[in-house]
Amino acid sequence: KHLGSSHFLRLCNLHLPIIGTLPATRCQQGTMLKPVASRWGKTIPRFSAANATPGKVMEALRVQGCAIIERLIPEPRVAQISAELEPHVALRVLAADGADVMLREHADFMGNRTKRMLGVLAKSPTMSEMVAHPLVLGVADALLAPYCERIQLHIGMFRRLCPGEGMQPLHQDRHSVPAMDLKPAKGEPGFFPGAQWGVAALWALSDCTAQNGATRLIPGSHLRSDVNLDMTLKRTEAQEQEVGWTPSEEDCILATMPRGSVLLYPSATVHGASANQTETERDVCLFAYSPAWVRQEENLFLTTPPRVAAKLPQVVQELLGYSLHGQVLGMVDVNGDMGDPQDLLKELSASATVTKRAALPVLSRQTLSADAELLRETCERTGFFYLVDHGLEEKLLRAQNALRKFFLQPDEVKAEVGTSTSRVFPQHSRGWVSNETLDPSRQGVLDLKESLEVGLERPEEEDPQKRPFRGPNNWPKEVPELKEDFMAAVTALHEVSLEVASALETCLEVEPGTFVKKCDDPMVLCRGLHYYTPLGNGDTDEAALGCSAHTDYGLISLLHQTAKGLQVLHAEENVWMDVDPLPGSLVVNLGDLMQRWTNGRFKSTVHRVLPPEPGQRRQCIGFFLDANFDAVIEPLPRCIPDGEVSKYPAIQAGQHKLAKFKVQSGSELDDQSAEFFRRTVEAPKGASVGGA
């Protein structure tokens, strides 16, 4: 599924609020003001942003065919969206003022004093928070799940009802798609009345009142099979025979709601805008969702072309249609082969920032040892570089796909392989980690990420504490391919890390095997990382990072990243600098143990990860090579200048790593560490890596 529906749906304690009725009155123009309850006693269920859950909203839609969640988007965000849209709306001319009507057969339906605008996501990027709001998306995904593998955005339309606009005819939305016999049908498991073709989310960008054109609808109308209202009000002879009930204005209820609220309804619910009898405008935006195999009502590939979509969050890109449905629907040509539209967008994003990345040294796996001088200079300055020509793209892609499937599982599934189930010491070195903070000075401010920690597969130890960081991994049965695909990448990354270690021996002109021989039974950790920023969640700490400032513990780290966010700290200028993804590359950096081993000559640089934009996913694979647990690491004589003593005492690699794990948990933080972490947190944000 596009989203893990079970993650959103916990159908328990479902109570629909009862709304009182108002006496019917008349407006200045003689139009009946609709009550908030129908003549049959049906109401529009209402929820607050605090008490709404996908399960409760689903049940409301099932019974009543509509639901309102009030003030779901905070006022500052609504104001920003309105400000982004206004320059585009202001240029539009009403039909009543002489504008050409493009779809003349729909002229009466569209209205003479209504401004409509498509392509809203290209005009207001902040609207991503509406279209991909987790509550709305969770409901839409669950309703449509029986009919498709993935959902899509069917249309995104801004509508401004100007003063004097009349009532819109009552209609259903399902006729934008030709009729078909869909399974599951009525009476079959998974059937949801009226939602086979889609579900709509109507967002209020201004207060929607009885006077300014609030949507009127008929609760329960989605349950009827004897109504058929085409939006053009034209029916075929066969459709006429289906009609046995004609909706009445007396059956309607007004969906009044404050700015920032959203009205949800399945495609078969009868509805229509009311008249605007005020001197002000009423603004709404409609986002409708449908199965991904349906022809979209709005041609979103033209209104939000690739160059624009590449700048939007990935979850929004996929909703627009830049994704595969099943294995093949929606393919594009990428690098001379059939590929995923996501790969095309990544290429566009990469080409726009290639100059920004060029400052970080780029080395080839094929010529590492031959480029000894450049490698040595890089390690002495930052210890960070891109590695290309590594040959792991296919394995990394399969691993990333399997990890994505794992991270989309409900938390209770991931918890089955959580660190508490680990058979390795320390426990939190293996399994699913739901939250952590790498910077111990920021305990209580959790990083916005989750991870799956694995190591080299080894038999279970009789006493894990006697042989730390060694043993078997646990794997989720719900993602059977994860073990094979992820471990294939781990094995390949391990080989690359040893080649880097060998190249470092060459550039230091030390005896071959100096590093590699102490890594023949290494402590290896590989992390599948999923960074996220919750959408519409006001509880997120503003100080939270994707990954807080830290240095890596061991010898050599390899990173395969899929989006921006990584930053390194320029030690001299105390400025954060971006390390963006370079297509076809790994990011290589050195850790604390390598800095000790080279007596500080090679650098272990502080780095962090910024949180993604709301709704954006950033998924990475981080591989970390450590020496053997019992290996004694002391500064190489070649790295100690004549007449000086070593900067670091000898240390056992395993004890070093265990100590670092303790610092990470915040249990041990000496004065020197506290000062180090203070400096990394307070460093300002800078430009891309240039002279770092």
ZAVO-558063 format. One line per 5 residues: number of its first residue (from 1); for each residue x negated, y, z negated of C-alpha. Coordinates in nm, 3 decimals. Each point is the difference from the previous one (the first is absolute). Layout:
NUM> X,Y,Z  ...
// end
This chain:
1> 0.000,0.000,0.000  -0.100,0.360,0.042  0.007,0.028,-0.377  0.014,-0.269,-0.267  0.375,0.020,-0.051
6> -0.005,-0.217,-0.310  -0.241,0.250,-0.153  0.273,0.263,0.015  0.307,-0.204,-0.085  0.074,-0.098,-0.353
11> 0.375,-0.044,0.001  0.090,0.029,-0.363  0.231,0.211,-0.216  0.180,0.138,0.303  0.251,0.263,-0.110
16> 0.169,0.237,0.241  0.075,0.342,-0.150  0.363,0.108,-0.003  0.058,0.349,0.137  0.312,0.197,-0.089
21> 0.235,0.150,0.258  0.066,0.362,0.084  0.338,0.138,0.105  0.033,0.063,0.372  -0.019,0.370,0.095
26> -0.021,0.198,0.324  -0.278,0.218,0.139  0.036,0.345,0.155  0.031,-0.153,0.347  0.264,-0.245,-0.112
31> -0.230,-0.304,-0.010  0.063,-0.251,-0.278  -0.274,-0.024,-0.260  -0.070,-0.369,-0.047  0.012,-0.153,-0.349
36> -0.290,-0.201,-0.141  0.220,-0.310,-0.023  0.219,-0.144,0.275  0.372,-0.066,-0.025  -0.090,-0.365,-0.073
41> -0.225,0.101,-0.290  -0.324,-0.072,0.185  -0.292,0.230,-0.078  -0.348,0.084,0.118  -0.238,-0.159,-0.255
46> -0.254,0.252,-0.125  -0.339,-0.056,-0.159  -0.271,0.222,-0.135  -0.360,-0.032,0.116  -0.081,-0.146,-0.343
51> 0.259,-0.280,-0.009  0.023,-0.100,0.366  -0.147,-0.338,0.095  0.017,-0.178,0.336  0.215,-0.270,-0.159
56> 0.259,0.243,-0.137  0.013,0.196,0.323  0.032,-0.321,0.202  0.300,-0.110,-0.202  0.160,0.343,0.039
61> -0.042,-0.020,0.377  0.137,-0.354,0.005  0.320,0.098,-0.184  0.060,0.361,0.104  -0.209,0.042,0.315
66> -0.171,0.312,-0.133  -0.210,0.135,-0.288  -0.163,0.328,-0.100  -0.328,0.035,-0.190  -0.021,0.354,-0.128
71> -0.318,0.209,0.008  -0.218,-0.289,0.115  -0.259,0.237,0.149  -0.134,0.276,-0.231  0.093,0.358,0.086
76> -0.357,0.113,0.089  -0.024,-0.272,0.265  0.342,0.084,0.144  -0.105,0.366,0.022  -0.320,-0.099,0.180
81> 0.193,-0.213,0.251  0.243,0.284,0.068  -0.289,0.241,0.052  -0.169,-0.239,0.248  0.322,-0.046,0.200
86> 0.128,0.358,0.003  -0.225,0.139,0.278  0.124,-0.276,0.232  0.367,0.030,-0.100  0.001,0.377,0.035
91> -0.086,-0.026,0.372  0.307,-0.213,0.076  0.310,0.158,0.155  0.354,-0.113,-0.078  0.227,-0.132,0.275
96> 0.245,0.270,-0.104  -0.266,0.259,0.084  -0.067,-0.135,0.347  -0.245,-0.287,-0.051  0.009,-0.277,0.262
101> 0.161,-0.324,-0.120  -0.224,-0.285,0.114  0.243,-0.286,-0.076  0.326,0.150,0.120  0.205,-0.312,-0.067
106> -0.077,0.051,-0.369  0.061,0.376,-0.007  0.311,-0.011,-0.218  -0.161,-0.244,-0.236  -0.325,0.196,-0.032
111> 0.174,0.329,-0.079  -0.037,0.355,0.126  -0.154,0.149,-0.313  -0.240,-0.278,-0.102  -0.376,0.001,0.056
116> -0.146,-0.347,0.047  -0.369,-0.087,0.020  -0.186,-0.326,0.057  -0.371,-0.069,-0.047  0.016,0.128,-0.357
121> -0.303,-0.196,-0.124  -0.218,0.174,0.258  0.125,0.335,-0.127  -0.002,-0.069,-0.375  -0.256,-0.257,-0.118
126> 0.133,0.040,-0.354  0.320,-0.171,0.114  -0.201,-0.323,-0.017  0.095,0.000,-0.367  0.366,-0.023,0.100
131> -0.019,-0.249,0.284  -0.224,-0.235,-0.202  0.142,0.059,-0.346  -0.040,-0.340,-0.175  0.357,-0.005,-0.135
136> 0.159,0.076,0.337  -0.241,-0.224,0.188  0.052,-0.281,-0.249  0.377,0.012,0.054  -0.027,0.023,0.379
141> -0.254,-0.282,0.017  0.209,-0.230,-0.218  0.326,0.068,0.186  -0.154,-0.072,0.340  -0.233,-0.282,-0.109
146> 0.236,-0.282,0.113  -0.001,0.140,0.355  -0.365,0.074,0.067  -0.361,-0.041,-0.108  -0.064,0.375,-0.013
151> 0.212,0.314,-0.015  -0.054,0.323,0.190  0.117,0.357,0.000  0.296,0.022,0.239  0.031,0.378,0.007
156> -0.117,0.302,-0.197  0.222,0.303,0.057  0.017,0.340,-0.166  0.347,0.162,0.007  0.093,0.353,-0.091
161> 0.373,0.069,-0.033  0.037,0.371,0.065  0.288,0.215,-0.128  0.324,-0.060,0.190  -0.078,-0.357,0.112
166> 0.310,-0.220,0.001  0.050,-0.353,-0.124  -0.180,-0.283,0.174  0.222,-0.290,0.115  -0.007,-0.303,-0.226
171> -0.226,-0.268,0.144  -0.227,-0.297,-0.067  -0.371,-0.017,0.088  -0.012,-0.359,0.119  0.087,0.079,0.362
176> -0.341,0.144,0.083  -0.094,-0.368,0.046  0.186,-0.246,0.229  0.212,-0.261,-0.178  -0.154,-0.344,-0.048
181> 0.080,-0.306,-0.207  -0.253,0.025,-0.280  -0.081,-0.260,-0.259  0.060,-0.024,-0.290  0.366,0.068,0.073
186> 0.279,0.070,-0.245  0.016,-0.270,-0.266  -0.357,-0.116,0.058  -0.284,0.051,-0.254  -0.174,0.336,0.044
191> 0.295,0.168,0.176  0.046,0.362,-0.101  0.322,0.164,0.121  -0.051,0.279,0.251  -0.379,0.007,-0.013
196> -0.097,-0.232,0.285  -0.111,0.290,0.218  -0.142,0.228,-0.259  0.021,0.216,-0.306  -0.012,0.380,-0.012
201> -0.156,0.241,-0.249  0.137,0.355,0.017  -0.226,0.237,-0.195  0.131,0.331,-0.130  -0.239,0.288,0.077
206> 0.256,0.242,-0.141  0.286,-0.049,-0.243  0.281,-0.184,0.179  0.334,0.132,-0.126  0.367,-0.031,0.081
211> -0.013,0.340,0.167  -0.320,-0.021,0.209  0.051,-0.332,0.176  -0.077,-0.289,-0.234  0.036,-0.338,0.169
216> 0.340,-0.161,-0.041  0.022,-0.378,0.007  0.234,-0.286,-0.077  -0.133,-0.238,-0.269  0.071,-0.362,0.082
221> 0.046,0.063,0.372  -0.311,-0.207,0.074  0.194,-0.308,-0.115  0.270,0.033,0.265  -0.012,-0.192,0.327
226> 0.299,0.182,0.151  -0.165,0.338,0.057  -0.218,0.094,0.296  -0.106,0.364,0.034  -0.249,0.085,0.272
231> -0.173,0.333,-0.064  0.124,0.122,0.342  0.355,-0.101,-0.098  0.024,-0.197,0.327  0.091,-0.368,-0.021
236> 0.006,-0.283,0.249  0.317,-0.200,0.046  -0.152,-0.284,-0.205  -0.089,0.242,-0.279  0.353,0.140,0.000
241> 0.131,-0.348,-0.072  -0.229,-0.027,-0.304  0.138,0.315,-0.159  0.269,-0.065,-0.257  -0.066,0.283,-0.244
246> -0.043,0.366,0.066  -0.192,0.185,-0.273  0.181,0.290,-0.159  -0.136,0.322,-0.146  0.191,-0.093,-0.313
251> -0.233,-0.300,-0.043  -0.314,0.215,0.001  -0.217,0.107,-0.292  -0.254,0.281,0.008  -0.363,-0.094,-0.062
256> -0.095,0.323,-0.177  -0.357,-0.006,-0.129  -0.273,0.239,-0.113  -0.309,0.080,0.206  -0.258,-0.281,-0.012
261> 0.264,-0.275,-0.025  0.063,-0.282,0.246  0.319,-0.168,0.121  -0.038,-0.364,0.111  0.252,-0.197,0.206
266> 0.002,-0.301,0.237  0.069,0.057,0.369  0.366,-0.110,-0.014  0.110,0.251,-0.265  0.241,0.257,0.148
271> -0.125,0.355,-0.052  -0.033,0.349,0.149  -0.116,0.348,-0.095  0.252,0.245,-0.143  0.050,0.356,0.123
276> -0.233,0.274,-0.118  0.230,0.272,-0.135  -0.274,0.207,-0.162  -0.232,0.274,0.117  -0.309,-0.214,-0.066
281> -0.159,-0.298,0.176  0.005,-0.362,-0.109  -0.318,-0.200,0.076  -0.036,-0.378,-0.007  -0.232,-0.255,0.156
286> 0.113,-0.345,0.108  -0.238,-0.295,-0.002  0.158,-0.323,0.124  -0.170,-0.340,-0.011  0.056,-0.302,0.226
291> -0.160,-0.336,0.082  -0.331,0.054,0.178  0.112,-0.191,0.310  0.284,0.245,0.072  -0.039,0.283,0.254
296> -0.036,0.314,-0.212  0.265,0.272,0.030  -0.279,0.261,-0.004  -0.297,-0.062,0.229  -0.247,0.040,-0.283
301> -0.302,-0.080,0.217  0.063,0.324,0.190  0.115,0.219,-0.290  -0.289,-0.125,-0.217  -0.275,-0.096,0.249
306> -0.315,-0.189,-0.103  -0.216,0.310,-0.054  0.262,0.126,-0.249  0.081,-0.338,-0.156  -0.370,-0.063,-0.068
311> 0.011,0.274,-0.264  0.301,-0.146,-0.186  -0.003,-0.260,-0.280  -0.028,-0.357,0.125  0.337,-0.103,-0.144
316> 0.161,0.281,0.206  -0.197,-0.099,0.312  0.141,-0.351,-0.029  0.354,0.129,-0.047  -0.036,0.211,0.314
321> -0.076,-0.319,0.194  -0.380,0.001,0.004  -0.003,-0.360,-0.122  0.058,-0.355,0.117  0.331,-0.178,-0.054
326> -0.076,-0.367,-0.031  -0.321,-0.085,0.182  0.038,0.176,0.333  0.283,0.257,0.020  -0.152,0.346,0.035
331> -0.353,-0.085,0.116  -0.233,0.258,0.154  -0.330,-0.017,0.187  -0.290,0.056,-0.240  -0.366,-0.045,0.092
336> 0.092,-0.197,0.312  0.231,-0.245,-0.176  0.354,-0.029,-0.134  0.011,0.150,-0.346  0.195,0.151,-0.286
341> 0.115,0.365,0.041  -0.166,0.064,-0.337  -0.338,-0.064,0.164  0.079,0.263,0.263  0.084,0.259,-0.266
346> -0.321,-0.082,-0.187  -0.197,0.061,0.320  0.165,0.340,0.040  -0.072,0.088,-0.362  -0.361,-0.112,0.037
351> -0.063,0.206,0.314  0.125,0.313,-0.175  -0.255,-0.029,-0.280  -0.306,-0.154,0.166  -0.204,0.319,-0.042
356> 0.080,0.005,-0.368  -0.134,-0.352,-0.047  -0.309,0.030,0.215  -0.209,0.150,-0.282  -0.007,-0.326,-0.196
361> -0.280,-0.224,0.135  0.119,-0.277,0.232  -0.210,-0.317,0.006  0.049,-0.320,0.197  -0.004,-0.348,-0.151
366> -0.197,-0.110,0.304  -0.290,0.243,-0.062  -0.002,0.051,-0.379  -0.356,-0.116,-0.057  -0.124,0.181,0.310
371> 0.152,0.325,-0.133  -0.192,-0.035,-0.325  -0.102,0.365,-0.022  0.355,0.134,0.045  0.133,-0.261,-0.243
376> -0.258,0.096,-0.263  0.072,0.374,0.037  0.373,-0.063,-0.028  -0.035,-0.211,-0.314  -0.229,0.259,-0.161
381> 0.248,0.284,0.066  0.351,-0.141,-0.053  -0.001,-0.379,0.028  0.305,0.032,0.232  0.016,-0.084,0.372
386> 0.227,-0.145,0.269  -0.085,-0.347,0.132  0.123,-0.078,0.353  -0.032,-0.304,0.231  0.076,-0.222,-0.298
391> 0.218,-0.245,0.196  0.261,-0.048,-0.274  0.296,0.190,0.148  0.218,-0.305,0.066  -0.059,-0.152,-0.344
396> 0.054,0.332,-0.175  0.323,0.063,0.192  0.141,-0.340,-0.099  -0.102,0.059,-0.362  0.156,0.347,-0.004
401> 0.327,-0.137,0.143  0.014,-0.277,-0.261  -0.077,0.249,-0.278  0.271,0.233,0.121  0.251,-0.284,-0.018
406> -0.118,-0.073,-0.356  0.027,0.363,-0.115  0.357,0.019,0.136  0.106,-0.285,-0.229  0.202,0.087,-0.312
411> -0.207,0.066,-0.311  0.123,-0.319,-0.164  -0.145,-0.203,0.288  -0.336,0.181,-0.014  -0.006,-0.042,-0.378
416> -0.009,-0.378,0.049  -0.363,0.046,0.109  -0.068,0.290,-0.235  -0.315,0.033,-0.209  0.177,-0.163,-0.296
421> 0.006,-0.325,0.200  -0.371,0.023,0.087  -0.220,-0.301,-0.077  -0.316,0.211,0.016  -0.172,0.209,-0.268
426> 0.059,0.288,-0.028  0.360,-0.054,0.102  0.041,0.334,0.172  -0.269,-0.094,0.253  0.250,-0.221,0.186
431> 0.364,0.038,0.101  0.252,0.276,0.061  -0.073,0.324,-0.183  0.312,0.216,-0.023  -0.173,0.305,-0.150
436> -0.336,0.122,-0.123  -0.218,0.308,-0.036  -0.364,-0.027,0.106  -0.090,0.325,-0.175  0.015,-0.070,-0.376
441> 0.018,0.370,-0.080  0.344,0.000,0.167  0.164,-0.287,-0.186  0.376,0.045,0.013  -0.011,0.150,0.351
446> 0.039,-0.312,0.212  -0.143,-0.027,0.349  0.264,-0.021,0.274  -0.098,-0.342,0.122  0.037,-0.372,-0.046
451> -0.254,-0.266,0.091  -0.058,-0.371,0.049  -0.338,-0.108,-0.141  -0.169,-0.315,0.129  -0.347,-0.151,-0.016
456> -0.183,-0.286,0.167  0.201,-0.318,-0.045  -0.163,-0.213,-0.272  0.126,-0.287,-0.221  0.157,0.099,-0.330
461> -0.254,0.026,-0.282  0.050,-0.205,-0.315  -0.084,0.311,-0.203  0.042,0.308,0.224  -0.171,0.228,-0.254
466> -0.326,-0.190,0.044  0.002,0.067,0.375  0.178,0.333,0.054  0.128,0.115,0.340  0.006,-0.356,0.130
471> 0.294,-0.229,0.077  0.307,-0.048,0.219  0.238,0.264,0.135  0.377,-0.017,-0.038  0.213,0.038,0.313
476> 0.370,0.085,0.048  0.211,-0.274,0.154  0.220,0.265,0.163  -0.288,0.105,0.231  -0.159,-0.333,0.100
481> -0.234,0.156,0.259  -0.159,0.236,-0.251  -0.258,-0.245,-0.135  -0.138,-0.103,0.339  0.007,0.345,0.160
486> -0.132,0.198,-0.298  -0.275,-0.249,-0.085  -0.112,-0.012,0.365  -0.058,0.375,-0.026  -0.173,-0.040,-0.338
491> -0.242,-0.257,0.141  -0.079,0.218,0.302  -0.051,0.311,-0.215  -0.230,-0.199,-0.228  -0.220,-0.084,0.299
496> -0.015,0.367,0.103  -0.089,0.111,-0.353  -0.298,-0.239,-0.009  -0.118,0.135,0.337  0.017,0.352,-0.143
501> -0.201,-0.118,-0.303  -0.261,-0.148,0.231  -0.017,0.325,0.201  -0.053,0.193,-0.325  -0.299,-0.225,-0.074
506> -0.141,0.092,0.340  0.044,0.374,-0.040  -0.162,-0.011,-0.347  -0.284,-0.215,0.136  0.032,-0.253,-0.281
511> -0.039,-0.377,0.025  0.281,-0.165,0.201  0.252,-0.159,-0.235  -0.062,0.248,-0.283  0.370,0.081,-0.014
516> 0.156,-0.295,0.180  -0.156,-0.272,-0.215  0.164,0.146,-0.310  0.335,-0.014,0.179  0.014,-0.372,0.086
521> 0.274,-0.060,-0.262  0.139,0.352,-0.020  0.279,0.163,-0.194  0.227,0.097,0.289  0.316,0.203,-0.035
526> 0.227,0.082,0.292  0.299,0.225,-0.048  0.302,0.039,0.221  0.111,0.355,-0.081  0.335,0.166,0.058
531> 0.018,0.373,-0.070  0.336,0.177,-0.014  0.175,0.317,-0.111  0.363,-0.054,-0.105  0.258,0.189,0.206
536> 0.243,0.219,-0.189  -0.152,-0.093,-0.335  -0.031,0.303,-0.222  -0.166,-0.209,-0.271  -0.329,-0.039,0.189
541> -0.285,0.167,-0.185  -0.134,0.286,0.212  -0.352,-0.090,-0.116  0.030,-0.359,0.122  -0.243,-0.118,0.268
546> 0.010,-0.295,0.234  -0.319,-0.113,-0.169  -0.166,0.213,-0.267  -0.366,0.107,0.019  -0.254,-0.277,-0.055
551> -0.315,-0.167,0.125  -0.007,-0.365,0.105  -0.155,-0.242,-0.248  -0.206,-0.233,0.212  -0.237,-0.006,0.297
556> 0.184,0.051,0.329  0.362,0.091,0.076  0.180,-0.038,0.333  0.332,0.172,0.067  0.250,-0.051,0.280
561> 0.242,0.295,-0.020  0.317,0.073,0.198  0.068,0.364,-0.086  -0.159,0.317,-0.135  -0.060,0.061,-0.368
566> -0.354,-0.110,-0.087  -0.225,0.279,-0.132  -0.360,0.005,-0.125  -0.150,0.252,-0.240  -0.281,0.217,0.134
571> -0.238,-0.025,-0.295  -0.182,0.329,0.058  0.298,0.220,0.086  0.249,-0.183,-0.225  0.258,-0.001,0.281
576> 0.231,-0.281,0.117  -0.047,-0.092,0.366  0.223,-0.213,0.227  -0.100,-0.339,0.141  0.277,-0.071,0.252
581> 0.051,-0.330,0.185  -0.213,-0.057,0.309  0.162,-0.255,0.236  -0.184,-0.331,0.008  -0.216,0.079,-0.302
586> -0.059,-0.098,-0.360  -0.104,0.255,-0.261  -0.310,-0.122,-0.186  -0.117,0.143,-0.331  -0.243,-0.099,-0.271
591> 0.085,-0.068,-0.363  -0.150,0.065,-0.342  -0.202,-0.320,-0.008  -0.176,0.087,0.326  -0.077,0.347,-0.136
596> -0.162,-0.161,-0.307  -0.188,-0.255,0.211  -0.154,0.278,0.213  -0.074,0.218,-0.306  0.249,0.262,0.119
601> -0.151,0.026,0.347  0.319,-0.134,0.162  0.316,0.178,-0.109  0.323,-0.132,-0.149  0.229,0.290,0.084
606> 0.316,0.098,-0.183  0.313,-0.037,0.211  0.376,-0.001,-0.033  0.316,-0.045,0.208  0.266,0.268,0.037
611> 0.363,-0.116,-0.015  0.175,-0.033,0.337  0.270,0.239,0.106  0.345,-0.100,-0.133  0.117,-0.310,0.186
616> -0.341,-0.069,0.154  -0.175,-0.331,-0.062  -0.376,-0.034,-0.022  -0.118,-0.359,-0.003  -0.366,-0.100,-0.032
621> -0.223,-0.298,-0.057  -0.293,0.064,-0.229  -0.280,-0.258,-0.028  -0.254,0.028,-0.284  -0.325,-0.198,-0.009
626> -0.169,-0.049,-0.337  -0.310,-0.200,-0.083  0.011,-0.338,-0.175  0.137,0.027,-0.353  -0.331,-0.093,-0.167
631> -0.222,0.198,0.241  -0.228,0.248,-0.177  -0.005,0.334,0.179  -0.284,0.243,-0.064  -0.140,0.284,0.212
636> -0.219,-0.117,0.286  -0.368,0.097,-0.048  0.001,0.148,0.350  0.270,0.247,-0.109  -0.194,0.126,-0.305
641> -0.232,0.289,0.095  -0.362,-0.028,-0.113  -0.051,0.126,-0.352  0.371,-0.021,-0.087  0.204,-0.255,-0.191
646> 0.324,-0.157,0.110  0.320,0.193,-0.064  0.203,-0.307,-0.090  -0.068,-0.295,-0.232  0.044,-0.356,0.124
651> 0.359,-0.124,-0.019  0.183,-0.325,0.064  0.235,0.049,0.293  0.290,-0.183,-0.166  -0.021,0.195,-0.324
656> -0.016,0.323,0.202  0.323,-0.088,0.179  0.179,-0.105,-0.319  -0.097,0.330,-0.161  0.135,0.192,0.299
661> 0.330,-0.188,-0.026  0.027,0.112,-0.362  -0.066,0.364,0.091  0.265,-0.024,0.272  0.258,-0.105,-0.258
666> -0.088,0.302,-0.214  -0.112,-0.209,-0.296  -0.358,0.128,0.004  -0.095,0.352,0.108  -0.321,0.155,-0.127
671> -0.087,0.371,0.019  -0.204,-0.036,0.318  0.285,-0.182,0.177  0.251,0.257,-0.120  -0.207,0.285,0.149
676> -0.044,-0.192,0.326  0.373,-0.056,0.039  0.080,0.361,-0.095  -0.221,0.124,0.283  0.158,-0.232,0.259
681> 0.355,0.099,-0.092  -0.066,0.375,0.002  -0.189,0.009,0.332  0.178,0.214,0.261  0.134,-0.130,0.332
686> -0.226,0.075,0.297  -0.025,-0.064,0.372  -0.099,-0.317,0.181  -0.328,-0.175,-0.071  -0.270,0.210,0.158
691> -0.319,0.044,-0.198  0.100,-0.233,-0.280
// end
